Amino acid sequence: MGSEYRPVARPGLEKSEMGDETLLYNCENDKVSMLNKTAAAVWELCDGKHTIEEIAAEITESLGPPEGRDVKSDVEAAIERFREDGILHE
């Protein structure tokens, strides 16, 4: 992922909330993705306007800086998982 990569969430996914979890259903591949609060916040920022760095900064600002975590690396890992799950528009 380059520094200018701006991920875009796949449109048309079915979304439901279950407690602190967000469930996304992709009918194209019949796959359900379960996102925790932080992953859901990352996914919501995948709007084609934010780079990975900007998403990491937004997450840090809204949820606070986590101790001993590299937020950018965590965002990159989440984006990669989103790609694997088919919940990003490629």
C-alpha angles and dihedrals in degrees: 000000000000125000091256096048110128111190120215123208113235109255122230099038117145109241129195135168123227110180107297092345129090118209120204121191120200108197091191093068098017090237130143119208119199114205127190120220095275095045090048090052090051091048091050089055091055092098100128090255100081128070121214089261091052092048090051090050092049092049092049091049096047100039100027128246110301118227114253095355130120101219094194091055090047091051091049090051091049092049090050090051090049089053092050091048092049095238095124124078106240 
